[in-house]
Amino acid sequence: MSERCVGVVHDPRAPAVEVHRLTVLRNGRPALEDVSFRLERGERLAVVGPNGAGKTTLLSALAGLVRPSAGTIRVFGLPPGRHRCLAYLPQRPAVEWNFPATVLDVVLMGRVGAAGLLRRLTRQDRTKAWQALEQVGLSSLAHRPIQELSGGEQQRMFIARALAQETAVLLLDEPLTGLDAQAQEGLLSLLGGLSPRGLTVVMAMHELDLAARYFPKVLLLRTRPIALGAPLEVFTPQALREAYGTALHLLPSGEGTLALGEACCPKEP
């Protein structure tokens, strides 16, 4: 059996994401080493660790933007880069915020990818965009200029664009940065509500308390995997010291509990 996801035929028996002994070298040194995990449809994985531990490198490899030096990545049984049903939201999306565009305009860009550049958008495309806006709670802001959005609304808009694209795997690189506690909680609740609909989420983040509360599965990285599993299994004193160093401090803040420790790794490019 197979199914079609925006032009790509998938085996529905394959996991949404499967990573086996993934290694990525930069300038001859490992930026990511021997990472393995498997996610079924609708699962959510938080990727945590200190700066430079390989979180962004992992997401870039899953998105097909970075070539593995060793190991394999499969998305619905196929190599990355061959899917329109995978969406990657980087830390700093390439958006000109002063451009005269509305929220609906940005969400419709997801339909351009699904439809192809040479086909005009149809009524069905607009319906998909409106449905995506409703899913993230932004339908009332559809015609608002994007420069008037708050940080949390911006992230919801990008998620709506991914949903309009009919994505099945969503990669988010530290989307909580700069958001207040209420916006963070709202975004994580939104993602949790989308999981039962089959959306697989991989999120890089620093907020350990929020990872523990909102993610059933956590990967703790320090270039190599330190621990993988349920939050209670991963967030042990020994594992956290191994990841963050002996000077680890947990600092409550308005943006959640942050882990501060010794710098462990070169800064990721």
N, C-alpha and C positions, 0 to 999 in steps of 0.2 A: 504494500500500500504506500501511497505517496500523497502529498498535498502541495498546493502551490501557494507561495507567499510572495506576492508582487513579482511574478515572473520567474521565480526560482523554485524548482521542485524539491521538496524535502521528504525524507523518510520520517513519518510521524512517530516511529519507534525510537528514533535517535534522541539523545538528550539535547536540551536547548544549547548548552555550552559544555564542551569537554576539553580540558587542558591536560596534557600529559608531558611531564618533565620539561616544561618550557624554560628555556634559557635565552636571555638577550644580552649580547655583549656590546659595550660602547667603549671605543678606543682600547679594545683588547681586554677590558675589565667587565665583570658581570654587573649589569644593572638589575638583572633579575635572574635567579638561578634555581632550577629544579622545582618549578611550581606545578602542582597537579591538583585539579579539582573537577567536579562534575555537578552540573545544575540541571534539574528537570524543569519543565515548563512551569512558570508561576513561582519558582523559588527566588529568594532574595539573599544576596551575599553582600556583606559589608567588608571592605578591604581596609584595614587599619595598619598603622605603623608610623614611625618617625619620618620627617622630611628626608627625601632621598632614598627611601627604602624600596622603591620600585612600583609604587601604586599607579602612577601615571603611565609608566612603561607598560605595565600589565594591561591597562585599559586600551592603550594605543595598539598593543599587539592584538587584543581581541577585536579591535575595530579594523584590523588589517593595515594599519598605518606604520607599523614597525615589523620588520621581518625577524622571525625567530632565528637565533643562532643554532638552536637545537630544540628538539621536542616538537609537539604538534598541538594545533588548536583546531577544533571543529565546532561549527555552529550549525545545529540541525544536521550534523553529519558531513558538512562541507567545509572547506577552508574559509577563513575570514576574507572579507573583501568581495565576496560574490553575492552579497545580500543587500537588498534594500529594506529588509525587515529588521535590521539592526541599526540602532541610532546611538550616536556618541555625543554626549554633551561635555565638551572640555571645560577646564576651569575658566577660561576667558573666551567665550564665544565670539567669533568674528562678526560683530554687529556694529553698524554705524548708527548709534542711538539718536543722532540728530536727523537721520533720513526721515522724510515725511511718510512713514508707514504706520498702519494701525495694527493692533493685535491680530485681527483677522487676516491681514495681509501676510504676516509672518507665519501664521498657522497654515495658510494656504500653500506656503512654500513646501510643506511636507507633501502636498498633493502633486506638486510639480515633479518631485522625484519619483513618485509612484506612477504618474501619468506619462512621464517622458517629456523632454523639452519641446518636442515638435507638436505635441497635442494640446489643443486649447482646453482650459479647465471647463468642466461641465457642471450641471446642476448637482450631479452626484458628488463631485469633488467638493463643492460648497457644503453639501449636506454632511459629508465626512468631517470637514473642518468645524462646522458648528457642533457636531456630536462630540468632537474632541474638546472643544471649549467648554461644553457642558460637563464633561467628565472631570475637568480640572477646576471647575467652578469659576470660569472667566467669561461666560457668555454675556454677562452684563457689561463687560469691558471690551467687547469685540471691536468697537469702533473708536476706542481710545488710542491716541498716539502713543507709540511705544516709549517715548522719552518720559512719559508721565507715570510709568509703572514703578512700583516699589520693587525691591530686590526679590521678595518672595513671589510677586506677580510675574516678574521676568522669568523666574525658573519654571513657574507653572505654564507660562506661554511656550517655553521651549519643550516642555513635556507634551503639551497639546500638539505642537508641530510634529513630534515623534509619533503620537497616537494617530494623527491624520495621515501620516506616512504608512500606517498600519504596521508599525514595528512590533516585533515579538520579543526582542532583547534590547534593553535600555541600559547604556553605560553612562554613569554620571561621575565626573571627577570633582569632588569636593563642592557639591552644589550648596552646602549649608554655610559656606564661608561668607561672612558679612551679613547674615540674616539674624534677626533677633530671635529669642527663644520661641515666641509664638509662631513666627513664620517657619522656623525649623520644624516644629511639631506638626504644623499644618501640612508641610511638604511630605514629611515621612508618613503621616496618616494617609495622604493621597496615594502614595506609592503602595502602601499596604493594602489599600482598597482595590488597586488594580491587579494585584497578584492573583486573586481568584478568577480573574478573566483571562489568565494565561500569560501575563506579562512577566518576563524574567528580568530581574534587576541586579546589576552589579554596581555598587557605589563605593568610591574611595572617600574616606572621611577621617577626621581626627577626633571626633566627639565620641569617646568610649561609652559614656552612659547612654547616649542615644542609639549607638550601635547595639548595645545590649538589650535595649527596650524594644527596638523596632525590627531587628533582623534575626531570623531564626538561625542563620549561619554566618560565621565570621572567619575571615582569613587574616591572621596577624603576620605581617611581613617585616623582615629586615634584610632585604635582598633575597634571602632564602625564606621559605615558610617557617615560622616559629610554631604556629598552632593553627589548626583548622577544625571547626566544629561549632557546637552550640556555644553561646556567649559564656555560660558558666564553666564550660570546659576550657575555653580559650583564655579568658581573663583571669588567670591565676597569677599570684605574685611572682612566681618564678618565670613564667612566660613573659610577663610585662617587663621585668628587669632585663631579660635577655633581649627584648626588642628595643627598649628605650634606654638601657644603661642603668648603672647602680644609683645614679642621681635622679631616678624617676620621682616626679611629684605629680599628683593629681590636683588640678587647680579648678575649682568651681568658678564659672563665669556666666555672664548673660547669654553666652552662646553655647552653654553646655559644659560638661566636665572635660577639660583639656589635659592631655598627657604631655608633660614637659620632662625631658631627660637629656642626657648627653647626646650631642650630635653623633650620628653613627655613620653617616654615608655621605658621599659627594652629592651636591645639589643636582637634581634631575634637570636635564636641558628642557 
